[in-house]
Structure formats: structure tokens, C-alpha cells
Amino acid sequence: MGILERIGTIIRANLNDLLARAEDPEKIINQTLMDMRQAQYEARMEVAQAIAEGKKLERDYQERMSEGAHWLEKAEQAVNAEREDLAREALKRKNAANDLAEGLKEQLDSHELMIEKLKTQMRALDAKIEEAERKRQLLIARQKRAEAQQSLSAAMGKTDTRKAFEAFDRMEDKIDAMEDRLSAEEELAQDLSLDDEFAELAADTAVEDELAALKARLAGDA
């Protein structure tokens, strides 16, 4: 099972658990991204371990190759010394070292292919996490807008706008009536004031007439 497949299994299990508990979308998104990052960390550790094992295989392979070369050199020295028995033993050890080196080389080649595959999967995982992070921002923003709209709709649903505007209309009628009454009282007050002035003028005229008559009578008596 590859890295991405194992990670997918883990994330699906956690996601199904969250959905079963009816968690809100933001929690699900954040938890999923957290799982992906944890899986990313574990995958990096696995790739690093595989690389380390590959380096050890490379060292073992080089050591066996050096050992084979060493015993070949010993065989040559034995032949030059006319010691065929030692030459045969050296060649046996050279062949054993070369056989082991060949086996290690096959493992090393296979291991390097696996590492390249793991690196490819890691790059794919990194890309998916970056994409998930971008989507997280967009999805959470959409969720916030939807929640705000839902709250507004609920608030509007609790308010009977028709009755509210009827109340405003009634209040407006009452205020209009109060203003009309105040205007009428002011107009009436102006009319009463004018009548008082004319009445005062009439009284003054009567007094003047009476004064003139009195003067005339007194002059006649004189």
C-alpha cells in the first residue's frame, strides 16, 4: 500500500467519524487538513528512513566490491609466488564477495526505484495539501456567508414587517393630527388677538367721543 493510499484510508476514517458525530463543516475541514499534515510528516519520516536504508545498501555494496578487488589482488600475488593453493582460496573469497555485491546491487537498484516512487508520492501529497489549504479558506468563507444569511433570514422571519410598517403609519397619522391641532390653535390664537385689538380700538374711540361731548357740554354751560 502506497503512502497516499494509506493516508487516504486514515483521513477517510477520521472524516467518517466527524460526519457521524455531525460536526460543523469548519471543524471537519480543519481536522481533515490536520490529518493530512500529520500524514505528510509521517510520510516524510518514512521516505527519510528509506533513503537512509538505501545509503547503507550502497555502502555494503561498495565494501563487497572492494573486498572482491582485494582478494583478486591477493590471488595475483599468490600466483606470482607460485602458491596456487593460496590463489585458489583467494579466488573463492573474491567470487563470494562479488556474488554478495551482485545481490546487494540488485537490492540497491530496486530500493532506489522505490525511493523515487515515494518521492513522487510525497510531491503529490504536498500538492494536495496546498490545494486543500486554498480550498479551506474558500470553504470557510462560504460557510460564514451562509451562516450570516441564515441568521438574517431567521431574524427576518421572526419580524412581521407588515405589522411593523402599519404601526409606523399609525404613528405618522397621530403626529400629523398633533401638528394640525397645534397649527389650528396658533391660527385661532392669532384671530383672538386681532379681535382684542379691534375691541380695544372701539373702546378707545368711545372714550374719545364721550370726552368730546363732555367738553362741548361744559363749554355751553359757560
MODELLER restraints for C-alpha pairs under 7 A, 6 or more apart:
rsr = mdl.restraints
at = mdl.atoms
rsr.add(forms.Gaussian(group=physical.xy_distance, feature=features.Distance(at['CA:3:A'], at['CA:43:A']), mean=6.52, stdev=0.5))
rsr.add(forms.Gaussian(group=physical.xy_distance, feature=features.Distance(at['CA:3:A'], at['CA:121:A']), mean=6.73, stdev=0.5))
rsr.add(forms.Gaussian(group=physical.xy_distance, feature=features.Distance(at['CA:4:A'], at['CA:121:A']), mean=6.58, stdev=0.5))
rsr.add(forms.Gaussian(group=physical.xy_distance, feature=features.Distance(at['CA:4:A'], at['CA:125:A']), mean=6.88, stdev=0.5))
rsr.add(forms.Gaussian(group=physical.xy_distance, feature=features.Distance(at['CA:7:A'], at['CA:39:A']), mean=5.97, stdev=0.5))
rsr.add(forms.Gaussian(group=physical.xy_distance, feature=features.Distance(at['CA:11:A'], at['CA:32:A']), mean=6.41, stdev=0.5))
rsr.add(forms.Gaussian(group=physical.xy_distance, feature=features.Distance(at['CA:11:A'], at['CA:35:A']), mean=6.19, stdev=0.5))
rsr.add(forms.Gaussian(group=physical.xy_distance, feature=features.Distance(at['CA:15:A'], at['CA:28:A']), mean=6.85, stdev=0.5))
rsr.add(forms.Gaussian(group=physical.xy_distance, feature=features.Distance(at['CA:15:A'], at['CA:32:A']), mean=6.66, stdev=0.5))
rsr.add(forms.Gaussian(group=physical.xy_distance, feature=features.Distance(at['CA:18:A'], at['CA:28:A']), mean=6.40, stdev=0.5))
rsr.add(forms.Gaussian(group=physical.xy_distance, feature=features.Distance(at['CA:26:A'], at['CA:140:A']), mean=6.10, stdev=0.5))
rsr.add(forms.Gaussian(group=physical.xy_distance, feature=features.Distance(at['CA:29:A'], at['CA:136:A']), mean=6.43, stdev=0.5))
rsr.add(forms.Gaussian(group=physical.xy_distance, feature=features.Distance(at['CA:33:A'], at['CA:132:A']), mean=6.94, stdev=0.5))
rsr.add(forms.Gaussian(group=physical.xy_distance, feature=features.Distance(at['CA:36:A'], at['CA:129:A']), mean=6.77, stdev=0.5))
rsr.add(forms.Gaussian(group=physical.xy_distance, feature=features.Distance(at['CA:47:A'], at['CA:115:A']), mean=6.92, stdev=0.5))
rsr.add(forms.Gaussian(group=physical.xy_distance, feature=features.Distance(at['CA:47:A'], at['CA:118:A']), mean=6.38, stdev=0.5))
rsr.add(forms.Gaussian(group=physical.xy_distance, feature=features.Distance(at['CA:50:A'], at['CA:115:A']), mean=6.60, stdev=0.5))
rsr.add(forms.Gaussian(group=physical.xy_distance, feature=features.Distance(at['CA:51:A'], at['CA:115:A']), mean=6.74, stdev=0.5))
rsr.add(forms.Gaussian(group=physical.xy_distance, feature=features.Distance(at['CA:54:A'], at['CA:108:A']), mean=6.48, stdev=0.5))
rsr.add(forms.Gaussian(group=physical.xy_distance, feature=features.Distance(at['CA:54:A'], at['CA:111:A']), mean=6.36, stdev=0.5))
rsr.add(forms.Gaussian(group=physical.xy_distance, feature=features.Distance(at['CA:54:A'], at['CA:112:A']), mean=6.90, stdev=0.5))
rsr.add(forms.Gaussian(group=physical.xy_distance, feature=features.Distance(at['CA:57:A'], at['CA:104:A']), mean=6.64, stdev=0.5))
rsr.add(forms.Gaussian(group=physical.xy_distance, feature=features.Distance(at['CA:57:A'], at['CA:108:A']), mean=5.94, stdev=0.5))
rsr.add(forms.Gaussian(group=physical.xy_distance, feature=features.Distance(at['CA:58:A'], at['CA:108:A']), mean=6.62, stdev=0.5))
rsr.add(forms.Gaussian(group=physical.xy_distance, feature=features.Distance(at['CA:61:A'], at['CA:101:A']), mean=5.11, stdev=0.5))
rsr.add(forms.Gaussian(group=physical.xy_distance, feature=features.Distance(at['CA:61:A'], at['CA:104:A']), mean=5.51, stdev=0.5))
rsr.add(forms.Gaussian(group=physical.xy_distance, feature=features.Distance(at['CA:61:A'], at['CA:105:A']), mean=6.28, stdev=0.5))
rsr.add(forms.Gaussian(group=physical.xy_distance, feature=features.Distance(at['CA:64:A'], at['CA:97:A']), mean=5.28, stdev=0.5))
rsr.add(forms.Gaussian(group=physical.xy_distance, feature=features.Distance(at['CA:64:A'], at['CA:98:A']), mean=6.53, stdev=0.5))
rsr.add(forms.Gaussian(group=physical.xy_distance, feature=features.Distance(at['CA:64:A'], at['CA:100:A']), mean=6.74, stdev=0.5))
rsr.add(forms.Gaussian(group=physical.xy_distance, feature=features.Distance(at['CA:64:A'], at['CA:101:A']), mean=5.14, stdev=0.5))
rsr.add(forms.Gaussian(group=physical.xy_distance, feature=features.Distance(at['CA:65:A'], at['CA:97:A']), mean=6.83, stdev=0.5))
rsr.add(forms.Gaussian(group=physical.xy_distance, feature=features.Distance(at['CA:65:A'], at['CA:98:A']), mean=6.21, stdev=0.5))
rsr.add(forms.Gaussian(group=physical.xy_distance, feature=features.Distance(at['CA:65:A'], at['CA:101:A']), mean=5.90, stdev=0.5))
rsr.add(forms.Gaussian(group=physical.xy_distance, feature=features.Distance(at['CA:67:A'], at['CA:97:A']), mean=6.16, stdev=0.5))
rsr.add(forms.Gaussian(group=physical.xy_distance, feature=features.Distance(at['CA:68:A'], at['CA:94:A']), mean=4.29, stdev=0.5))
rsr.add(forms.Gaussian(group=physical.xy_distance, feature=features.Distance(at['CA:68:A'], at['CA:95:A']), mean=6.84, stdev=0.5))
rsr.add(forms.Gaussian(group=physical.xy_distance, feature=features.Distance(at['CA:68:A'], at['CA:97:A']), mean=5.07, stdev=0.5))
rsr.add(forms.Gaussian(group=physical.xy_distance, feature=features.Distance(at['CA:68:A'], at['CA:98:A']), mean=5.54, stdev=0.5))
rsr.add(forms.Gaussian(group=physical.xy_distance, feature=features.Distance(at['CA:71:A'], at['CA:90:A']), mean=5.18, stdev=0.5))
rsr.add(forms.Gaussian(group=physical.xy_distance, feature=features.Distance(at['CA:71:A'], at['CA:91:A']), mean=6.47, stdev=0.5))
rsr.add(forms.Gaussian(group=physical.xy_distance, feature=features.Distance(at['CA:71:A'], at['CA:93:A']), mean=6.40, stdev=0.5))
rsr.add(forms.Gaussian(group=physical.xy_distance, feature=features.Distance(at['CA:71:A'], at['CA:94:A']), mean=4.95, stdev=0.5))
rsr.add(forms.Gaussian(group=physical.xy_distance, feature=features.Distance(at['CA:72:A'], at['CA:90:A']), mean=6.67, stdev=0.5))
rsr.add(forms.Gaussian(group=physical.xy_distance, feature=features.Distance(at['CA:72:A'], at['CA:91:A']), mean=6.25, stdev=0.5))
rsr.add(forms.Gaussian(group=physical.xy_distance, feature=features.Distance(at['CA:72:A'], at['CA:94:A']), mean=5.91, stdev=0.5))
rsr.add(forms.Gaussian(group=physical.xy_distance, feature=features.Distance(at['CA:74:A'], at['CA:90:A']), mean=6.12, stdev=0.5))
rsr.add(forms.Gaussian(group=physical.xy_distance, feature=features.Distance(at['CA:75:A'], at['CA:86:A']), mean=6.91, stdev=0.5))
rsr.add(forms.Gaussian(group=physical.xy_distance, feature=features.Distance(at['CA:75:A'], at['CA:87:A']), mean=4.20, stdev=0.5))
rsr.add(forms.Gaussian(group=physical.xy_distance, feature=features.Distance(at['CA:75:A'], at['CA:90:A']), mean=5.06, stdev=0.5))
rsr.add(forms.Gaussian(group=physical.xy_distance, feature=features.Distance(at['CA:75:A'], at['CA:91:A']), mean=5.99, stdev=0.5))
rsr.add(forms.Gaussian(group=physical.xy_distance, feature=features.Distance(at['CA:76:A'], at['CA:87:A']), mean=6.97, stdev=0.5))
rsr.add(forms.Gaussian(group=physical.xy_distance, feature=features.Distance(at['CA:78:A'], at['CA:84:A']), mean=6.44, stdev=0.5))
rsr.add(forms.Gaussian(group=physical.xy_distance, feature=features.Distance(at['CA:78:A'], at['CA:86:A']), mean=5.79, stdev=0.5))
rsr.add(forms.Gaussian(group=physical.xy_distance, feature=features.Distance(at['CA:78:A'], at['CA:87:A']), mean=4.98, stdev=0.5))
rsr.add(forms.Gaussian(group=physical.xy_distance, feature=features.Distance(at['CA:79:A'], at['CA:87:A']), mean=5.91, stdev=0.5))
